[in-house]
Amino acid sequence: MIAARSAVEALRRAACKLEDLEPNDIDGDFRFAPASDDQQFIDLYLYDQAAGGAGFVKAASRDPQRLVEKAIALLDDCTCDDSCYQCLRSYKNRFDHAMFDRFTGGDLLKACFAGTPLAISNRREDEALDRLARDLEDSGAPVIKADGGLIDESGRVICLAHPFAETEPCTLRAQALATGREVAAVDILLVNRALPIATNVALVGPISTRTTALTSDSSGTPELTPAMIVAGDLVGDAATPRYAVPGADAGDLLFRVTGNMLSGKNGDGQGGAVVSGAVCLFRPFTGTPTKTDLYLLRRKDSHAFGSTSAEWTVGVLQPVNGGMRIRYRAASQHMECASELVVPADAVEVVAQFVKVAA
């Protein structure tokens, strides 16, 4: 919401500057559009303030790339901490000042219109890490500053995440520091705006182990899509990407788990969280499911699971009278993924058993 509000205001200002208009000639807003199970769509729009329209927006947007580049320049060229009267603030939007952040607004525009990867500058990262380290130490949790993150007494890495990917280390140096180690990623926006919450996430939030990228292998384990899982295709075809996965058996499959069902501290059942977007190794399963193991599940009645808004999910099965309860291992901030009941029980089919996070 902060990113969308900031991006719209930047686009509005850019349009006014390009057409030499008064600040009140154009306004804008945003709305959340219908989403898929792994994507969120946002509409950013501008409109003329004059009744019936005056053609200002049409003129400003005749070259959309020029408009976006001007908006990005307004945000990038400013030197304030998050927003000011030079980039985003005005008397008219005074009630929205707390919702402005030129960095996340700029990143939204860059990602959507230029495909620019998410980034946090070294300066912002160092300043936020220093701020977080001081609060952790004041809370009785001393840490050591490292290049790209903090290291606590147990050797766990605490690093910063981008607001658009709040469970993943953002910068290259943070990723390098976190590889192969337990890591708690903290949203930089929380550090700058809600430090007590950021400190709590660093202390008790979801912990994951960052692994290295998978290596392509034409004879390796296939990574299947949700459509394949729903259709019962556990093999793939010649176009299916395949990877070398240590510990994988013949017949195993890879699947990208998008959702927060396993975001708790013991989400994988082995002491780590499974962050949304993690590629996990599964083993085709036949037999009677246990009440403790994790399974990749699909619905046979064409309905969607509440946790994913799709016909697949990953969870623990618990038979109940007349139905099947699926329990999840979600972090406390994702309690909408605690559990759900499916009736009748045979509407749920076990596809495969969770083995480990692969990447």
C-alpha positions as CSV (number, residue, x, y, z in Angstrom):
1,M,0.0,0.0,0.0
2,I,2.9,2.4,0.8
3,A,4.5,1.5,-2.5
4,A,1.3,2.0,-4.5
5,R,0.4,5.3,-2.9
6,S,4.0,6.6,-3.4
7,A,4.1,5.4,-7.1
8,V,0.7,7.1,-7.9
9,E,1.8,10.4,-6.4
10,A,5.1,10.3,-8.3
11,L,3.2,9.6,-11.6
12,R,0.7,12.4,-10.8
13,R,3.6,14.9,-10.1
14,A,5.4,13.7,-13.2
15,A,2.4,14.2,-15.4
16,C,1.9,17.8,-14.1
17,K,5.5,18.7,-14.7
18,L,5.6,17.2,-18.2
19,E,2.5,19.2,-19.3
20,D,3.3,22.3,-17.2
21,L,0.0,21.9,-15.3
22,E,-1.2,23.1,-11.9
23,P,-0.8,20.6,-9.1
24,N,-4.5,20.2,-8.8
25,D,-5.3,19.5,-12.5
26,I,-4.6,15.8,-12.2
27,D,-5.2,13.3,-9.4
28,G,-4.6,9.6,-9.0
29,D,-5.3,6.5,-6.9
30,F,-4.8,2.8,-6.9
31,R,-6.8,-0.4,-6.4
32,F,-6.1,-4.0,-5.8
33,A,-7.2,-6.1,-8.8
34,P,-8.2,-9.8,-8.8
35,A,-5.2,-11.9,-8.1
36,S,-4.0,-15.4,-8.9
37,D,-2.7,-17.8,-6.2
38,D,0.9,-16.5,-6.4
39,Q,0.5,-12.9,-7.7
40,Q,-1.0,-9.7,-6.6
41,F,-2.2,-7.2,-9.2
42,I,-2.5,-3.4,-8.5
43,D,-4.0,-0.9,-10.8
44,L,-2.4,2.6,-10.7
45,Y,-4.4,5.2,-12.4
46,L,-4.6,9.0,-13.1
47,Y,-7.6,11.1,-13.9
48,D,-8.5,14.7,-14.8
49,Q,-9.9,16.8,-11.9
50,A,-12.1,18.8,-14.3
51,A,-15.7,17.6,-14.7
52,G,-15.9,15.6,-17.9
53,G,-12.2,15.6,-18.3
54,A,-9.8,18.1,-19.8
55,G,-7.5,15.8,-21.7
56,F,-4.6,16.4,-19.4
57,V,-4.0,12.8,-18.5
58,K,-4.3,11.7,-22.1
59,A,-1.7,14.3,-23.1
60,A,0.7,13.3,-20.3
61,S,0.4,9.6,-21.0
62,R,0.8,9.7,-24.8
63,D,4.3,8.5,-24.1
64,P,3.9,6.2,-21.1
65,Q,7.6,5.4,-20.9
66,R,8.5,9.1,-20.7
67,L,5.9,9.5,-17.9
68,V,7.3,6.6,-15.9
69,E,10.9,7.7,-16.4
70,K,10.0,11.2,-15.2
71,A,8.3,9.8,-12.1
72,I,11.2,7.5,-11.3
73,A,13.6,10.5,-11.7
74,L,11.6,12.6,-9.3
75,L,12.0,9.8,-6.6
76,D,15.6,8.9,-7.3
77,D,16.9,12.4,-7.5
78,C,15.7,13.4,-4.1
79,T,18.0,13.1,-1.1
80,C,15.4,12.7,1.7
81,D,15.1,9.7,4.0
82,D,11.7,8.6,2.8
83,S,9.6,11.5,1.5
84,C,9.5,15.3,1.6
85,Y,8.0,18.3,-0.2
86,Q,10.5,18.0,-3.0
87,C,9.4,14.6,-4.1
88,L,6.0,13.4,-2.7
89,R,4.5,15.6,0.0
90,S,2.2,18.5,-0.4
91,Y,-0.4,20.3,1.7
92,K,-3.1,18.6,-0.3
93,N,-1.9,15.1,0.6
94,R,-0.9,15.9,4.2
95,F,-3.0,13.1,5.6
96,D,-1.1,10.6,3.4
97,H,2.5,11.6,4.4
98,A,2.9,8.6,6.6
99,M,2.1,6.4,3.6
100,F,4.9,7.8,1.4
101,D,8.2,6.2,0.8
102,R,10.2,7.2,-2.3
103,F,12.3,4.0,-2.3
104,T,9.5,1.5,-2.4
105,G,7.4,3.7,-4.8
106,G,10.4,3.9,-7.1
107,D,11.1,0.2,-6.9
108,L,7.4,-0.6,-7.8
109,L,7.7,1.5,-10.9
110,K,11.1,0.1,-11.9
111,A,10.0,-3.5,-11.4
112,C,6.7,-3.1,-13.3
113,F,7.8,-0.9,-16.2
114,A,11.5,-1.7,-16.5
115,G,11.9,-5.2,-15.0
116,T,14.5,-3.9,-12.6
117,P,15.5,-6.4,-9.9
118,L,14.7,-5.4,-6.3
119,A,17.6,-3.6,-4.6
120,I,18.6,-1.9,-1.4
121,S,21.6,0.4,-1.6
122,N,24.6,-0.4,0.6
123,R,24.2,2.9,2.4
124,R,20.5,2.2,3.3
125,E,21.3,-1.3,4.2
126,D,24.2,-0.3,6.6
127,E,22.1,2.4,8.2
128,A,19.2,0.1,8.8
129,L,21.4,-2.7,10.1
130,D,23.1,-0.3,12.6
131,R,19.6,0.8,13.8
132,L,18.5,-2.8,14.2
133,A,21.7,-3.8,15.9
134,R,21.4,-1.1,18.5
135,D,17.8,-2.1,19.3
136,L,18.7,-5.8,19.5
137,E,21.6,-5.0,21.9
138,D,19.2,-2.8,24.0
139,S,16.9,-5.9,24.1
140,G,19.7,-8.0,25.5
141,A,20.5,-9.8,22.3
142,P,24.1,-8.8,21.3
143,V,25.0,-9.2,17.6
144,I,28.2,-8.9,15.5
145,K,28.0,-6.7,12.4
146,A,29.1,-8.5,9.2
147,D,29.2,-7.4,5.6
148,G,25.5,-7.6,4.6
149,G,24.0,-8.6,7.9
150,L,24.2,-9.3,11.6
151,I,25.2,-12.5,13.4
152,D,23.8,-13.4,16.8
153,E,25.4,-15.5,19.5
154,S,24.1,-18.7,18.0
155,G,25.6,-18.0,14.6
156,R,22.3,-17.2,13.0
157,V,22.3,-14.5,10.3
158,I,20.0,-11.5,10.5
159,C,19.7,-9.6,7.3
160,L,17.4,-7.2,5.5
161,A,14.6,-8.1,3.0
162,H,12.9,-5.9,0.5
163,P,9.2,-5.1,1.3
164,F,8.2,-6.9,-1.9
165,A,10.0,-10.1,-0.8
166,E,10.0,-9.8,2.9
167,T,11.3,-13.3,3.7
168,E,14.4,-13.3,1.4
169,P,17.8,-11.6,1.8
170,C,17.8,-8.8,-0.7
171,T,21.3,-7.7,-1.5
172,L,24.0,-9.8,-3.0
173,R,26.2,-9.5,0.0
174,A,23.3,-10.5,2.3
175,Q,22.6,-13.5,0.1
176,A,26.3,-14.5,0.2
177,L,26.4,-14.1,4.0
178,A,23.2,-16.2,4.4
179,T,24.0,-19.1,2.1
180,G,24.1,-22.4,4.0
181,R,23.2,-20.8,7.3
182,E,20.1,-20.2,9.4
183,V,18.8,-16.8,8.5
184,A,16.1,-14.4,9.7
185,A,15.2,-11.8,7.1
186,V,13.7,-8.6,8.3
187,D,11.8,-6.1,6.1
188,I,13.8,-2.9,5.9
189,L,10.6,-0.9,6.0
190,L,9.8,-2.4,9.4
191,V,13.3,-1.4,10.6
192,N,12.8,2.2,9.5
193,R,9.2,2.6,10.6
194,A,8.3,0.0,13.2
195,L,11.6,-0.9,14.9
196,P,10.0,-2.9,17.9
197,I,8.3,-5.2,15.4
198,A,11.4,-5.5,13.3
199,T,13.4,-6.5,16.4
200,N,10.8,-9.1,17.4
201,V,11.0,-10.6,13.9
202,A,14.8,-10.7,14.2
203,L,14.5,-12.4,17.6
204,V,11.6,-14.9,17.2
205,G,10.5,-14.6,13.6
206,P,10.6,-17.4,11.0
207,I,14.0,-18.9,10.5
208,S,15.0,-20.5,7.2
209,T,18.2,-22.0,5.8
210,R,19.2,-20.4,2.5
211,T,20.5,-22.9,0.0
212,T,22.4,-22.5,-3.2
213,A,20.8,-22.3,-6.6
214,L,19.9,-25.6,-8.3
215,T,22.0,-26.8,-11.2
216,S,20.3,-27.8,-14.4
217,D,20.6,-31.5,-15.2
218,S,18.7,-33.0,-18.2
219,S,18.4,-36.3,-16.3
220,G,17.7,-34.8,-12.9
221,T,14.6,-34.2,-10.8
222,P,11.7,-32.4,-12.7
223,E,10.3,-29.1,-11.4
224,L,6.5,-29.4,-11.9
225,T,4.0,-26.7,-12.2
226,P,0.7,-26.3,-10.2
227,A,-1.2,-27.3,-13.4
228,M,0.7,-30.6,-13.6
229,I,0.1,-31.3,-9.9
230,V,-3.6,-30.7,-10.2
231,A,-3.8,-32.8,-13.4
232,G,-1.9,-35.7,-11.6
233,D,1.2,-35.4,-13.9
234,L,4.1,-36.3,-11.7
235,V,6.6,-36.9,-14.5
236,G,6.6,-33.9,-16.8
237,D,7.7,-33.9,-20.4
238,A,10.8,-33.0,-22.5
239,A,10.1,-29.3,-21.9
240,T,10.0,-29.7,-18.1
241,P,13.1,-28.2,-16.4
242,R,15.2,-30.7,-14.4
243,Y,17.8,-30.1,-11.8
244,A,20.5,-32.0,-9.9
245,V,19.2,-32.4,-6.3
246,P,21.4,-34.0,-3.6
247,G,19.5,-36.8,-1.9
248,A,16.8,-37.1,-4.5
249,D,15.5,-40.5,-5.5
250,A,14.3,-41.6,-8.9
251,G,10.7,-40.5,-9.3
252,D,11.0,-37.6,-6.9
253,L,9.7,-34.2,-8.0
254,L,10.4,-30.5,-7.3
255,F,7.6,-28.0,-6.6
256,R,7.6,-24.3,-5.8
257,V,5.5,-23.7,-2.7
258,T,3.9,-20.3,-3.0
259,G,2.1,-19.3,0.2
260,N,2.7,-18.9,3.9
261,M,1.4,-22.3,5.1
262,L,4.8,-23.4,6.3
263,S,6.2,-20.0,7.4
264,G,6.5,-20.9,11.1
265,K,9.8,-21.7,12.9
266,N,9.3,-25.4,12.4
267,G,7.5,-25.2,9.0
268,D,9.6,-27.9,7.4
269,G,9.4,-30.2,10.5
270,Q,13.2,-29.9,10.7
271,G,13.5,-26.6,12.6
272,G,13.3,-24.2,9.7
273,A,10.7,-22.1,7.9
274,V,9.6,-22.7,4.3
275,V,9.4,-19.2,2.8
276,S,6.9,-18.5,0.1
277,G,8.5,-19.3,-3.3
278,A,10.8,-22.0,-2.0
279,V,11.5,-24.9,-4.3
280,C,10.9,-28.1,-2.3
281,L,11.6,-31.8,-2.9
282,F,8.7,-34.2,-2.7
283,R,8.5,-38.0,-3.0
284,P,5.4,-39.6,-4.6
285,F,3.3,-41.2,-1.8
286,T,1.0,-44.2,-1.5
287,G,-0.3,-45.7,1.7
288,T,-1.8,-44.2,4.8
289,P,-0.7,-40.6,5.7
290,T,0.6,-40.0,9.2
291,K,-0.6,-37.1,11.4
292,T,2.8,-35.5,11.5
293,D,4.3,-35.6,8.0
294,L,3.8,-32.9,5.4
295,Y,2.2,-33.7,2.1
296,L,1.6,-32.1,-1.2
297,L,-2.2,-32.3,-1.7
298,R,-4.7,-31.7,-4.5
299,R,-8.4,-31.4,-4.5
300,K,-10.4,-33.7,-6.7
301,D,-13.6,-31.7,-6.6
302,S,-12.2,-28.7,-8.6
303,H,-12.6,-26.4,-5.6
304,A,-9.7,-24.4,-4.1
305,F,-7.9,-24.6,-0.8
306,G,-8.3,-21.5,1.3
307,S,-4.5,-21.3,2.0
308,T,-3.5,-21.1,-1.7
309,S,-6.7,-20.1,-3.5
310,A,-5.8,-23.0,-5.8
311,E,-6.4,-26.7,-6.1
312,W,-3.2,-27.6,-4.3
313,T,-1.7,-27.0,-0.9
314,V,1.0,-28.5,1.4
315,G,0.0,-29.4,5.0
316,V,-0.5,-32.1,7.6
317,L,-3.6,-34.3,7.3
318,Q,-6.0,-35.0,10.2
319,P,-9.1,-37.0,9.5
320,V,-12.3,-35.8,11.3
321,N,-15.9,-37.0,11.2
322,G,-17.1,-36.6,7.7
323,G,-14.1,-34.6,6.4
324,M,-10.4,-33.9,6.4
325,R,-8.7,-31.1,8.3
326,I,-5.5,-29.8,6.8
327,R,-3.2,-28.2,9.4
328,Y,-0.4,-25.8,8.5
329,R,2.7,-24.6,10.2
330,A,2.3,-20.9,9.6
331,A,4.0,-18.0,11.5
332,S,1.8,-16.1,13.9
333,Q,1.3,-13.2,11.5
334,H,-0.2,-15.7,9.0
335,M,-2.8,-17.3,11.1
336,E,-5.2,-17.3,8.2
337,C,-3.2,-20.3,7.2
338,A,-3.7,-22.2,10.6
339,S,-5.9,-24.9,9.2
340,E,-9.0,-25.6,7.1
341,L,-11.6,-28.3,6.8
342,V,-12.5,-30.1,3.6
343,V,-15.7,-32.1,3.3
344,P,-16.0,-34.8,2.2
345,A,-12.6,-36.3,3.1
346,D,-12.2,-38.0,-0.2
347,A,-12.1,-34.7,-2.0
348,V,-8.5,-34.4,-0.9
349,E,-5.8,-36.6,-2.5
350,V,-2.2,-37.0,-1.3
351,V,0.2,-36.4,-4.2
352,A,3.6,-36.6,-2.6
353,Q,5.4,-36.4,0.8
354,F,7.6,-33.4,1.7
355,V,11.3,-34.3,1.9
356,K,13.1,-31.0,2.2
357,V,13.6,-27.5,0.9
358,A,15.8,-27.7,-2.2
359,A,16.3,-24.0,-3.1
